[in-house]
Every structure is written in structure tokens, then in C-alpha cells.
Amino acid sequence: MKKLLVGLALLAAMATQAAAFDKAHLAKLRALKTCEKCDLSGANLKGELLTGMNLTGADLADANLKGATLRGTILRDATLTGANLEKAKLGGAVLTGANLKGARLRWASLSVLKMRGDAADLSGATLTDADLRNAYLRKAVLIGADLTEADLRGASLVDANLTGAILKGTNLSKANLAGTNLTETDLDGANLSEANLSGANFEKADLSGANLKNAKLKGVIFCKTKLPWGEENAGCKNP
């Protein structure tokens, strides 16, 4: 029994050490407002003012950034997997190449978010109720992301990959989704009025309760797609 307790204590100590961030890196960030490739994994940055700071390549995996202000912050190639960004203010932040897989962004404000490049990864990210108005998400990877009731009015999602994403009640009015992959997405109750859906792929998607008023549908792919008027299969390729 004693050996078991000692073993468990050692495992706990190892886990704590593995999860600990570099305190010197945090001090450097606060002093110089820049800390490229620094280790802040698991750090508690709740409510911190990080406006305009340079965190290029930083490791912020599992960090607590709830309510933090990151307006204009450079997070290029940063790792934010599993990070808590609920109620965070990310307007104008640069997230080119950033990995936010599994991040929680409920009630976050990401208006005019800059995410240029092909490697912006938000796969599995929680973006429910997030403010993404006018966000630039061209070619972003949002596979399986939860965007329930998020505000994406006027956002650019050209050529983005939203396969299997949840967009129930999401506001995509006037958004640009040209060439976007929306295969197997749940868009029930989504607002797609005046959205550009040219060339978008809606194979096996659910738009049964979606608002498509004045949406641009040129070249759109409907195959086994649930629409307000029934199932559409016009875009299915012949076997």
C-alpha cells in the first residue's frame, strides 16, 4: 500500500511538473510585452490585459485566458489547444497558423479577427455565442467546431473547412462562404440571408430550418441535403 501511495505521489508530481509553465517567460512577457515561442501552457492569465503583445509561436495550451483582452495581439503559429478563451476580447488579433483545437470561446469577441493563411486550425473549438462579426477566416479549419448561435455576420469564410460543424441558430447573414466545405454540418435555424454560398458544398448538411432569403446559390452543391422545402440531391455525382 505504501509503495502504491508513493507511486501515485510521484505520478502527481510529474503531471504537475509537465503542466507547469515557465514563470520566467511570463515575467518576460509582462516586462517587454513580447515573448516569442515562450512556454505559458496551463498559465492562469484570467482577465489579463495582453493588448498588442507579441506571442508568436507561444505555447498557451490549456491556459486560462477567460475574460482576457487580446486585441491586436500577435498569436501567429501559437498553440492554444484546450485554452479557455471564454469572454476573451480578440478583436484584430493575428492568429495565422494558430492551433485552437478544442479551445473554448463561448461569449468571446473576435470581430475583425485576422486569421490569414492555410493553417488556421480551430477544429473542435467551442465558439458558441461567439462574436465573429466581419471575422476574416479564409481557408480556416473548423472541422467539428461548435458555432451554435455564434454571430458571423459579414464574416469571410471563403474556402474554409467546416465539415461536421454545428451551426444551429448561427447568424451568417451577408457572410462570404464561397467554396466553403459544409459537408454534414447542422445549420438548422441558421440565418444565411444575403450570404454568398457560391460553390459551397452542403452534402448531407441539415438546412431544414435555415433562412436562405436572397442568398447566392450559384454552383452550390446539394446532395442528400435537408432544405426547408425537402431533400435536394441535384448535386450528387453519378456513381
Secondary structure, DSSP 8 states (H G I E B T S, - for coil): -HHHHHHHHHHHHHHHHHH---HHHHHHHHHHSB-TT-B-TT-B-TT-B-TT-B-TT-B-TT-B-TT-B-TT-B-TT-B-TT-B-TT-B-TT-B-TT-B-TT-B-TT-B-TT-B--SS--B-TT-B-TT-B-TT-B-TT-B-TT-B-TT-B-TT-B-TT-B-TT-B-TT-B-TT-B-TT-B-TT-B-TT-B-TT-B-TT-B-TT-B-TT-B-TT-B-TT-B-SSEEETTEEE-TT----
